[in-house]
Amino acid sequence: MAAVLRAVMRLPGPAVWGRPLYGLQCCNGQDLRRWVGSRSPTLKEKQPGTETEKFQMIYRFDAIRIFRYLSRLKVAQTALTVVALPPGFYWYSQGLMAFDSLCLVGGIAGFALAMLCWMSYFFRRLVGILYVNESGTMLRVAHLTFWGWRQDTYCPVADVIPMTETQDRPQELFVRIQQYSGKQTFYLTLRYGRIVDRERFTQVFGVLDTLK
């Protein structure tokens, strides 16, 4: 997955990397939905009182839009591969396809499913944008769903483990956002991502070597 990220970040073309992504500008913590669609957080993902609170962006990863398209492309490719299995079995039963060819189609479909599960696991945990509310008590994590849409997950700041207390290093390609409660773990890249508000970021994650 590290190789995938490096390849994405090296893609040429000013249309992609020469300017901030369309719709990623933020003023006063306004919702950014264009990079992965307009899907709202579900009630299960929302915390009481967050609907009326203002959130300030502290971090963003511009290339998340590329990973959005990669996620959707992988789902479409896997669906097409799996759909090809029933015709393959039919042709084999009619003697129109050799057994080796049927095994090849089945192997490709199985590999595509395995890759979809692996890539989806990572994409759904890759952080696109981080927000903190004005009181500094709630962290909002914008990430992708299985289908490549945006999803916001709320985490109490008190439950977030500072990176200074983990074994991750800011120089690494990915660092984890972990919680004391052991709930969902997210991944962000300080190497390719951009810290928008350093003061609020350090209040949540601690003073890192690269931020001093």
trRosetta pair geometry for C-beta under 8 A, 3 or more apart (Angstrom, degrees):
i j d omega theta_ij theta_ji phi_ij phi_ji
1 4 5.3 -45 -153 30 42 116
1 5 6.6 43 150 -19 68 100
1 119 7.6 159 -102 -115 102 66
1 122 5.2 -152 -123 -140 151 168
2 5 5.7 -52 -152 34 35 111
2 6 6.5 34 152 -17 66 105
2 173 5.0 72 -129 99 109 169
2 174 7.4 -123 -91 -11 91 107
3 6 5.7 -54 -147 37 33 110
3 7 6.3 35 154 -21 65 106
4 7 5.8 -57 -149 36 29 111
4 8 6.4 29 154 -19 65 106
4 70 7.7 114 -179 -169 124 162
5 8 5.7 -55 -148 35 31 111
5 9 6.3 26 157 -16 66 109
5 63 7.7 110 -151 106 77 150
5 173 6.7 135 75 178 147 122
5 189 6.9 153 -171 -65 150 158
5 192 7.0 -162 169 10 112 157
6 9 5.9 -59 -146 39 30 108
6 10 6.3 21 158 -14 65 113
7 10 6.0 -66 -148 41 28 106
7 11 7.3 55 150 -51 61 83
8 11 6.0 -26 -165 -16 38 113
8 63 5.5 110 133 -175 121 134
8 66 5.0 146 -161 117 121 147
8 67 7.0 5 -129 -61 167 79
8 70 7.6 -70 -91 -42 129 143
9 17 8.0 92 -161 -104 53 138
9 63 6.1 -65 -85 -75 74 158
9 192 5.4 -101 -101 -124 141 139
11 16 6.0 -31 106 89 117 157
11 17 7.0 152 80 -31 84 121
11 66 7.3 171 15 -122 150 150
13 16 4.7 61 91 12 107 103
13 17 6.8 108 78 16 64 88
13 18 7.6 -105 129 -16 49 103
14 17 6.8 -86 -127 64 32 66
14 18 3.0 22 -161 -31 79 145
14 19 7.4 56 170 -12 82 84
15 18 6.8 20 -35 26 17 111
16 66 7.4 54 -165 -73 123 116
17 62 7.7 111 -127 114 66 135
20 24 5.2 -129 163 68 106 118
20 25 6.6 103 107 -63 144 76
20 62 6.3 -123 -139 -116 62 125
21 24 4.4 73 68 -16 90 128
21 34 7.9 -178 136 96 102 107
21 35 5.8 56 126 -99 144 109
21 62 5.3 165 -18 -158 106 86
21 65 5.1 157 -133 -18 148 143
22 34 6.3 -86 114 125 80 144
23 32 6.3 128 146 -160 82 86
23 33 7.3 -80 170 66 127 48
23 34 2.7 -47 167 50 167 143
23 35 6.0 -170 91 -44 114 70
24 32 5.7 48 -129 -156 48 141
24 34 7.5 -111 -52 62 56 105
24 35 6.1 48 -78 -53 95 124
24 60 6.4 127 -177 177 120 151
24 62 6.7 95 151 -118 179 78
24 129 7.8 -173 -148 -78 95 128
26 29 6.7 27 173 -101 115 18
26 30 5.8 -173 -152 49 70 80
26 32 5.9 -63 -83 -55 101 118
26 57 4.6 80 88 -10 164 142
26 60 8.0 174 -9 -54 132 144
26 196 7.8 16 53 -162 129 167
27 30 5.6 20 61 1 67 119
28 54 6.3 -50 164 -164 88 127
28 56 7.7 -63 -163 -98 33 75
29 54 4.9 121 63 174 140 78
29 55 4.0 166 -168 81 127 49
29 56 4.6 -73 -72 -75 110 38
29 57 6.3 176 -107 -22 59 69
29 131 6.1 97 -143 -148 99 124
32 35 6.5 21 146 5 104 107
32 57 7.8 44 -13 -83 130 132
32 129 6.1 100 56 -25 133 170
32 142 7.1 0 68 -118 100 172
33 36 7.3 -91 -170 60 51 66
33 37 6.6 -60 169 106 87 32
33 38 4.9 59 156 -108 136 56
33 39 7.8 172 -153 36 108 46
33 150 6.1 -151 -141 48 63 154
34 37 7.9 64 -146 -53 23 12
35 64 6.0 57 154 91 137 105
35 65 4.7 -104 -156 -82 94 94
35 68 6.7 175 154 -27 76 151
35 128 6.5 172 104 -178 142 143
35 150 6.8 93 78 -72 79 125
36 39 7.5 -56 119 30 94 103
36 64 7.3 -58 -50 136 113 109
36 65 7.4 -145 -61 -108 70 62
36 68 5.0 -154 -105 -111 86 137
36 128 7.1 -135 -23 -46 129 173
36 142 7.9 168 25 170 132 104
36 144 6.1 -151 -130 -106 150 79
36 148 6.6 -151 -151 155 98 63
36 149 5.4 121 153 -168 100 34
36 150 3.3 133 79 -50 119 86
37 148 7.9 98 -10 116 126 76
37 149 4.6 -55 51 -135 139 87
37 150 5.7 -168 55 9 77 91
38 150 7.9 40 -68 42 8 116
39 145 7.2 -37 86 -7 161 138
39 149 4.3 55 4 161 142 132
39 150 5.7 170 53 62 94 71
39 151 6.7 -30 103 -78 121 65
40 152 7.9 -38 -171 23 47 113
41 45 4.3 -118 -174 86 105 123
41 46 5.3 128 112 -60 123 86
41 151 6.4 97 -105 -164 71 63
41 152 4.1 -73 -64 60 121 95
41 153 7.3 166 -128 -71 123 37
41 154 7.7 66 -169 -22 163 97
42 45 5.0 91 55 8 74 100
42 46 7.3 -142 97 -9 39 90
43 46 5.7 -56 -145 32 36 111
45 151 6.8 -136 -115 179 171 97
45 152 6.4 132 136 89 131 65
45 153 5.3 -91 -158 -108 110 60
45 154 6.5 126 160 10 70 86
46 50 5.6 -153 -165 56 86 124
46 51 6.9 27 -166 -56 138 87
46 152 8.0 44 -84 96 71 107
46 154 6.4 62 -140 0 32 135
47 50 4.7 86 63 -26 83 124
47 138 6.4 -149 56 -133 151 134
47 154 4.4 -118 -13 111 110 152
47 156 7.7 130 -112 -61 158 80
49 52 6.6 -64 -169 41 56 96
49 53 6.4 58 142 -33 80 112
50 53 5.3 -58 -143 30 44 117
50 133 7.4 -117 -127 -75 80 133
50 138 6.4 -150 -101 155 107 163
50 140 7.5 134 -162 -83 132 117
50 154 5.8 -97 -81 -99 164 154
53 133 4.7 -18 160 -134 134 125
53 134 7.0 -151 -171 15 92 92
53 135 7.9 -74 -144 11 125 102
53 138 7.1 73 106 50 164 140
54 133 6.8 115 78 -148 46 72
54 134 5.5 42 73 -34 95 114
55 131 3.7 45 160 161 122 132
55 132 6.6 155 -155 75 81 19
55 133 5.3 -54 -97 -88 71 57
55 134 7.8 -121 -95 -31 29 66
55 138 7.8 -82 -102 94 105 103
55 140 5.3 -16 -140 18 157 139
56 131 6.2 148 70 -157 32 80
56 132 5.8 -27 60 64 88 74
56 133 7.6 115 11 -138 79 12
56 134 6.8 98 -19 -82 110 60
56 197 6.1 26 140 -15 115 163
56 200 6.3 172 94 -49 124 174
57 60 6.3 1 -177 -45 124 109
57 129 6.1 -53 -133 -172 105 109
57 130 7.2 108 -157 80 60 52
57 131 5.5 -47 -92 -97 47 79
57 196 5.1 13 119 64 96 156
57 197 6.9 139 99 -5 55 111
58 130 5.1 -54 64 101 93 101
58 131 6.6 141 6 -120 85 25
58 132 5.5 36 -25 0 133 105
58 195 6.8 -19 160 -158 70 73
58 196 5.7 -162 -160 57 19 92
58 197 4.3 -75 -118 53 70 100
58 200 4.7 -119 -103 94 126 114
58 201 4.6 161 170 -69 118 82
58 204 7.3 113 107 12 168 136
59 127 7.2 24 107 134 122 130
59 129 6.8 163 91 -155 63 43
59 130 4.0 27 48 35 102 113
59 188 6.7 27 141 -164 147 149
59 193 5.9 30 -179 155 102 128
59 194 6.9 163 -153 86 59 47
59 195 5.3 -28 -100 -110 84 56
59 196 6.2 -156 -75 9 25 87
59 201 6.1 96 -51 -104 104 121
60 64 8.0 -97 -177 1 75 126
60 128 6.9 0 -150 153 70 59
60 129 4.6 -1 -108 -107 84 80
60 130 7.5 -142 -65 23 50 67
60 193 6.7 -178 96 -163 30 92
60 194 5.8 -15 64 61 75 94
60 196 6.2 44 3 -36 97 120
61 64 5.0 96 93 -40 96 100
61 126 7.5 -100 79 160 159 96
61 127 6.3 115 -1 100 130 71
61 128 5.4 -113 54 -139 97 39
61 129 7.3 -136 23 -62 71 49
61 188 6.8 -156 -48 -148 130 83
61 189 6.4 88 -115 47 128 93
61 192 6.7 57 -142 107 95 91
61 193 4.1 -52 -88 -105 84 97
61 194 7.5 162 -87 17 39 71
62 65 7.3 -34 166 9 56 102
62 193 8.0 161 4 -125 66 54
62 194 7.1 38 -24 4 98 118
63 66 4.9 -35 -173 27 77 117
63 67 6.6 75 133 -17 81 97
63 192 6.5 -20 10 148 131 129
64 67 5.5 -56 -152 41 42 111
64 68 6.4 57 146 -32 68 97
64 126 6.9 174 -117 121 92 110
64 127 8.0 -82 -89 119 131 36
64 128 3.5 65 -119 -117 171 99
64 129 7.6 -97 10 -28 160 74
64 144 7.3 -174 -173 -46 102 107
65 68 5.3 -42 -154 22 36 120
65 69 7.1 31 151 -13 63 98
66 69 6.0 -55 -158 36 36 106
66 70 6.4 37 146 -19 68 107
67 70 5.2 -49 -142 38 39 116
67 71 6.2 47 155 -25 67 101
67 123 5.7 179 167 -130 112 100
67 126 6.2 -61 144 85 167 153
67 144 6.8 -129 118 -31 106 151
68 71 5.9 -55 -154 31 27 112
68 72 6.7 19 154 -10 62 106
68 144 6.1 -170 -99 -106 73 128
68 148 4.9 104 -166 -171 68 98
69 72 5.8 -56 -147 41 34 107
69 73 6.0 37 154 -22 68 108
69 148 7.4 91 -74 -156 19 142
70 73 5.6 -55 -143 38 29 113
70 74 6.3 31 157 -22 64 105
70 119 7.6 -116 138 177 106 134
70 123 7.4 -160 90 -99 103 136
71 74 5.9 -55 -150 33 28 110
71 75 6.7 27 153 -17 62 105
71 119 7.2 -174 -109 136 68 109
71 120 6.9 98 -143 -104 98 69
71 123 4.7 148 -89 172 119 164
71 144 5.9 173 -26 162 170 150
71 146 7.8 -174 178 176 120 30
71 147 7.5 102 135 147 113 17
71 148 4.0 163 92 -87 116 96
72 75 5.7 -53 -150 35 35 112
72 76 6.4 32 154 -16 67 106
72 147 7.0 40 -99 173 81 57
72 148 4.1 -51 -53 -5 89 165
73 76 5.8 -57 -148 39 32 109
73 77 6.1 31 155 -20 67 109
74 77 5.7 -53 -142 38 30 111
74 78 6.2 30 158 -18 64 107
74 115 7.1 -128 -156 121 119 100
74 116 5.5 160 151 -110 108 78
74 119 5.6 -106 -157 86 173 149
74 120 7.5 -155 101 -57 136 84
75 78 6.0 -57 -147 37 27 109
75 79 6.3 29 154 -21 63 108
75 116 6.7 100 -92 -140 52 121
75 146 7.6 104 -88 151 130 78
75 147 6.5 26 -62 -127 171 55
75 148 7.1 -123 2 -19 133 112
76 79 5.7 -55 -148 35 30 113
76 80 6.5 28 156 -17 64 106
77 80 5.9 -56 -150 36 30 109
77 81 6.4 30 153 -20 65 108
77 112 6.5 -138 123 -150 93 124
78 81 5.6 -56 -148 36 32 112
78 82 6.2 26 157 -15 67 107
78 112 4.5 168 -114 150 75 109
78 113 6.0 112 -155 -83 120 51
78 115 7.7 -162 -82 72 114 92
78 116 4.5 7 -68 -60 157 141
79 82 6.0 -58 -145 39 28 106
79 83 6.2 32 156 -23 64 109
80 83 5.7 -53 -144 34 30 114
80 84 6.8 35 154 -27 61 102
81 84 5.9 -56 -162 24 31 114
81 85 8.0 47 143 -36 58 90
81 108 5.9 -130 -157 127 122 97
81 109 4.8 172 143 -104 101 69
81 112 4.4 96 63 24 161 167
82 85 5.8 -30 -170 -3 46 117
82 109 5.2 111 -92 -151 56 114
82 112 7.3 -137 -44 85 82 128
82 113 7.0 77 -73 -65 116 105
83 86 7.3 -45 -174 23 45 100
84 87 6.2 -61 -161 46 50 107
84 88 6.0 56 146 -30 75 111
84 105 6.0 -124 120 -162 112 119
84 109 7.1 -155 63 -74 95 116
85 88 5.4 -62 -151 35 32 116
85 89 6.5 30 158 -18 69 102
85 105 6.5 160 -101 138 60 113
85 106 6.6 77 -121 -95 104 69
85 109 5.5 16 -64 -65 113 167
86 89 5.8 -53 -148 34 34 108
86 90 6.4 33 154 -19 66 106
87 90 5.4 -56 -148 38 36 114
87 91 6.1 35 156 -18 70 105
88 91 5.9 -54 -144 37 30 108
88 92 6.3 30 155 -20 64 106
88 97 6.2 -106 -158 101 67 174
88 101 7.7 -148 -151 125 107 90
88 102 5.4 141 162 -124 109 77
88 105 4.6 -155 -113 92 161 162
88 106 7.5 -163 109 -49 151 77
89 92 5.7 -55 -147 36 31 112
89 93 6.4 31 154 -20 65 106
89 102 7.1 90 -87 -143 49 122
90 93 5.8 -56 -150 35 31 109
90 94 6.4 17 154 -8 65 111
91 94 5.8 -64 -146 45 32 105
91 96 4.1 -86 -166 76 86 109
91 97 4.0 70 118 -13 110 116
91 102 8.0 -173 79 -82 95 101
92 95 7.7 45 -178 -70 31 21
92 96 7.4 -91 -65 56 23 67
92 97 4.6 -61 -75 71 65 105
92 98 7.8 -41 -117 86 87 10
92 99 6.8 86 -145 -93 120 54
92 101 7.9 -171 -85 77 100 95
92 102 4.6 23 -76 -73 141 141
97 101 5.0 -118 -176 83 94 127
97 102 5.7 108 126 -56 121 91
98 101 4.6 95 61 5 83 103
98 102 7.1 -147 97 -5 45 85
99 102 5.5 -54 -150 36 36 113
99 103 6.4 37 152 -19 68 103
100 103 5.7 -53 -149 36 33 111
100 104 6.4 37 150 -23 64 103
101 104 5.4 -50 -150 32 34 115
101 105 6.6 35 152 -18 65 101
102 105 5.8 -51 -150 35 33 110
102 106 6.3 31 152 -15 65 107
103 106 5.6 -56 -146 41 32 111
103 107 6.1 35 155 -22 66 107
104 107 5.7 -54 -146 36 29 112
104 108 6.4 29 155 -19 63 105
105 108 5.9 -54 -149 35 30 110
105 109 6.4 29 153 -17 64 107
106 109 5.7 -55 -147 38 32 111
106 110 6.2 31 156 -18 66 107
107 110 5.7 -55 -145 38 31 110
107 111 6.2 30 157 -18 65 107
108 111 5.8 -55 -146 38 29 110
108 112 6.2 32 154 -22 64 107
109 112 5.7 -54 -147 35 30 113
109 113 6.5 30 155 -19 64 104
110 113 5.8 -53 -150 34 32 110
110 114 6.4 31 153 -17 65 106
111 114 5.7 -55 -148 37 33 111
111 115 6.2 30 155 -16 67 107
112 115 5.8 -56 -145 40 29 109
112 116 6.3 35 153 -24 64 105
113 116 5.6 -53 -148 33 31 114
113 117 6.5 30 155 -18 64 103
114 117 5.9 -54 -152 34 31 109
114 118 6.4 26 153 -15 65 109
115 118 5.7 -57 -144 41 33 110
115 119 5.9 24 161 -12 69 111
116 119 6.1 -59 -138 44 25 103
116 120 5.8 25 162 -20 63 114
117 120 5.9 -57 -140 39 23 110
117 121 6.4 31 157 -27 60 104
118 121 5.9 -51 -154 26 28 113
118 122 7.0 15 153 -8 60 105
119 122 5.9 -61 -155 40 36 105
119 123 5.9 30 155 -18 72 112
120 123 5.7 -55 -133 41 32 108
120 124 5.9 30 166 -20 67 110
120 146 5.4 25 -160 -133 126 77
121 124 6.5 -62 -149 35 19 107
121 125 7.0 -5 157 1 55 116
122 125 6.1 -81 -156 47 31 99
122 126 6.2 41 153 -41 72 104
122 187 7.2 -28 -158 32 76 144
123 126 5.6 -44 -143 14 34 117
123 144 5.1 -46 152 72 91 137
123 148 7.7 -31 151 -96 140 67
124 143 6.4 77 -179 140 42 121
124 144 5.7 -105 -102 85 45 79
124 145 6.5 28 -118 -144 97 22
124 146 6.3 -5 -77 -69 126 57
125 143 6.5 -10 -131 -162 15 152
125 184 7.2 -154 -112 174 99 101
125 185 6.4 22 -153 98 134 66
125 186 5.0 -165 -172 -125 77 51
125 187 5.3 66 126 8 99 92
126 143 6.2 143 72 -143 48 100
126 144 6.7 11 57 16 93 108
126 186 7.5 145 -99 -168 7 82
126 187 5.5 -34 -102 72 55 97
126 188 7.6 119 -163 -90 55 46
127 130 6.1 11 179 -55 131 94
127 141 5.8 -80 -120 -158 100 98
127 142 7.2 86 -164 67 67 58
127 143 5.8 -61 -105 -83 42 97
127 177 6.8 75 -54 -4 138 136
127 186 5.1 76 -58 160 100 124
127 187 6.6 -156 -4 83 88 41
127 188 4.0 -26 44 -83 130 96
127 193 7.6 13 90 -101 103 153
128 142 4.8 -71 67 106 102 96
128 143 5.9 163 2 -101 92 39
128 144 7.1 99 -34 -40 122 80
128 150 7.4 -80 45 -122 154 96
129 141 8.0 155 84 -160 54 38
129 142 4.0 12 53 44 92 128
130 139 6.7 -25 -164 -167 96 98
130 140 7.2 144 -162 78 46 58
130 141 6.1 -11 -108 -107 73 62
130 142 7.4 -139 -66 20 31 82
130 188 7.3 -14 -40 -94 125 152
130 201 7.7 88 95 -109 137 90
131 139 7.2 147 80 -162 53 49
131 140 4.0 -10 61 57 105 108
131 142 7.4 64 -7 -21 101 102
132 136 5.8 18 163 -119 123 53
132 138 7.0 149 -154 81 56 52
132 139 5.8 -25 -98 -103 75 63
132 140 7.4 -167 -75 17 27 79
132 157 7.0 48 -135 -77 107 126
132 197 7.9 -116 32 78 115 137
132 200 5.0 -166 45 173 143 124
132 203 7.5 102 -164 77 170 117
132 204 6.2 -142 -87 -55 135 131
133 136 6.9 -123 76 -37 70 19
133 137 6.3 -35 61 49 118 71
133 138 4.5 39 0 52 122 100
133 140 7.6 93 -46 -19 79 107
135 138 7.6 52 65 9 96 86
136 157 6.3 -26 157 -2 64 169
136 200 6.9 -144 -108 -139 98 90
136 203 5.8 -55 -152 134 128 144
136 204 7.7 -147 -162 -66 87 84
137 156 6.6 -29 163 -150 76 77
137 157 5.5 -134 -159 22 28 114
137 158 7.2 -6 -153 -20 75 96
138 154 5.9 -15 -173 -164 109 104
138 155 7.4 144 -162 75 61 40
138 156 6.2 -47 -105 -110 63 47
138 157 6.4 -99 -62 -22 13 89
139 154 7.2 145 79 -158 51 52
139 155 4.6 -24 67 67 104 91
139 156 7.4 41 18 127 85 5
139 157 5.4 117 -30 -80 98 73
139 160 5.9 49 3 -48 150 144
139 204 6.0 98 -86 -138 124 140
140 152 5.6 -9 -173 -168 103 108
140 153 7.4 153 -157 76 53 39
140 154 5.6 -23 -102 -100 70 71
140 155 7.9 176 -82 23 25 71
141 152 7.0 146 74 -156 46 54
141 153 4.8 -21 61 62 101 91
141 154 7.7 -173 18 -79 77 22
141 155 6.4 34 -13 0 114 113
141 177 7.0 175 -100 93 139 160
141 186 5.6 -139 -163 -59 151 168
142 150 6.0 -15 -168 -162 98 105
142 151 7.4 154 -152 78 52 39
142 152 5.5 -24 -95 -97 69 75
143 150 7.7 138 78 -151 25 58
143 151 5.9 -31 71 65 72 88
143 153 6.8 -11 23 8 111 112
143 186 6.4 -134 -68 -129 145 120
144 148 5.8 -23 -163 -133 118 36
144 149 7.0 129 -155 66 67 30
144 150 6.8 -55 -104 -100 50 39
144 151 6.8 71 177 18 10 95
145 148 6.8 -51 66 23 74 17
145 149 4.7 -3 31 57 119 82
145 150 7.5 5 -9 68 93 7
145 151 4.8 101 -58 -30 92 125
153 184 6.9 -54 175 67 162 143
153 186 7.9 178 63 -61 135 131
155 159 6.0 -123 178 75 88 112
155 160 5.8 90 131 -66 125 100
155 177 7.7 156 42 151 168 120
155 179 6.1 -128 -153 -88 125 126
155 183 7.5 -172 -115 77 105 132
156 159 4.4 79 71 5 95 107
156 160 7.4 -158 97 -18 52 82
157 160 5.5 -48 -153 19 42 116
157 203 7.8 -9 -167 127 144 91
157 204 5.5 -103 -140 -120 107 87
159 179 4.7 14 145 -156 98 101
159 180 5.3 -124 -157 35 63 94
159 181 5.4 -13 -159 -8 123 107
159 183 7.7 26 151 22 134 118
160 177 6.6 -36 -145 -171 106 90
160 178 7.5 120 -157 80 57 44
160 179 6.0 -48 -97 -101 44 70
160 180 7.9 -50 -2 -10 5 84
160 204 6.0 -1 89 -176 150 91
160 205 7.4 -67 139 -83 125 64
161 165 5.6 -114 179 76 92 118
161 166 6.0 94 127 -54 121 106
161 178 4.5 -15 35 84 124 96
161 179 6.5 -167 -12 -105 88 14
161 180 6.0 134 -64 -57 90 70
162 165 5.0 86 69 5 85 102
162 166 7.6 -162 100 -7 48 89
162 204 7.6 167 -104 136 76 43
162 205 5.4 127 -144 -169 66 36
162 206 3.6 83 -175 -31 123 117
163 166 5.5 -59 -148 35 46 111
163 168 5.9 -72 -154 76 95 109
163 170 7.1 83 140 -67 146 84
163 175 5.9 18 -129 170 130 137
163 205 4.7 20 0 -178 103 101
163 206 5.7 -144 49 46 72 112
163 208 6.0 -4 87 -82 128 114
164 205 7.6 126 -11 153 82 64
164 206 3.6 -111 -4 135 117 160
164 207 6.9 31 -62 54 139 55
164 208 6.8 -148 -68 -86 87 63
165 206 7.3 150 -12 -36 80 155
166 175 7.8 125 87 -168 138 96
166 176 6.7 -140 177 63 162 101
166 178 6.4 129 -89 24 137 131
168 172 6.1 -104 -164 36 81 141
168 175 4.2 118 158 -138 140 86
168 176 5.6 -175 -49 22 149 82
169 172 5.0 109 67 -19 80 100
169 175 7.4 -137 68 -94 27 110
169 209 7.9 -12 -161 28 85 126
170 175 6.5 -22 -105 -53 43 147
170 190 5.0 -44 -163 67 84 158
170 208 4.5 102 -53 170 139 136
170 209 6.0 -162 31 50 127 86
170 210 4.2 -137 118 8 145 123
170 211 7.4 -155 -114 -19 165 88
171 191 7.6 63 -163 -75 38 106
171 209 7.9 -27 -34 73 96 123
171 210 6.9 155 -64 -56 68 126
172 175 5.9 121 69 -66 109 77
172 191 7.9 -119 102 -31 30 119
173 189 6.0 -30 168 -124 57 108
173 191 6.0 -54 -126 19 47 142
174 187 4.6 -5 -170 -171 123 114
174 188 7.0 139 -150 70 71 25
174 189 5.5 -52 -95 -82 60 79
175 187 7.2 148 73 -152 32 64
175 188 6.1 -29 63 66 82 76
175 189 7.5 138 15 -103 75 32
175 190 6.3 19 9 -10 125 107
176 185 5.4 -18 -164 -174 113 111
176 186 7.1 137 -160 76 60 44
176 187 5.9 -37 -102 -97 58 66
177 185 6.7 158 74 -162 59 57
177 186 4.2 -6 49 61 113 96
177 187 7.4 -146 11 -69 82 19
177 188 6.4 54 -31 -4 108 108
177 205 8.0 -76 -111 -98 86 113
178 185 5.4 -6 -99 -116 71 96
179 182 6.5 -97 86 -5 88 15
179 183 4.8 -6 60 42 145 88
179 184 7.5 48 9 56 126 48
179 185 7.7 -142 9 -85 82 61
188 193 5.8 -24 176 -11 95 163
189 192 4.7 12 117 41 130 91
189 193 5.0 140 80 -14 70 101
190 193 5.9 -56 -106 53 27 102
190 195 7.3 10 -137 -42 88 107
190 208 7.7 -94 -122 109 168 163
190 210 6.4 125 144 75 139 152
195 198 5.4 71 135 -86 126 71
195 201 5.1 -39 -153 -37 115 169
195 211 7.2 1 39 -108 174 113
197 200 4.3 19 120 31 121 111
197 201 6.0 153 91 -23 66 90
198 201 5.4 -58 -142 38 31 116
198 202 6.2 27 162 -17 68 106
198 211 6.0 165 -154 -160 110 112
199 202 6.3 -59 -151 36 25 104
199 203 6.7 29 150 -23 60 106
200 203 5.4 -50 -150 30 37 118
200 204 6.8 28 155 -13 65 104
201 204 6.2 -65 -159 38 31 104
201 205 6.1 -25 167 28 70 112
201 211 7.3 -147 100 -125 120 152
202 205 6.6 -76 -122 62 29 76
202 206 6.4 -46 -162 128 66 14
202 207 5.1 34 -153 -84 120 61
202 208 7.5 -137 -109 5 87 75
202 211 6.0 -178 -79 129 110 150
205 208 6.9 -12 121 -37 110 110
207 211 6.2 -138 -159 82 59 113
207 212 6.2 69 170 -80 105 86
208 211 4.6 78 59 11 84 108
208 212 7.4 -134 92 -28 43 81
209 212 6.1 -41 -154 3 32 115
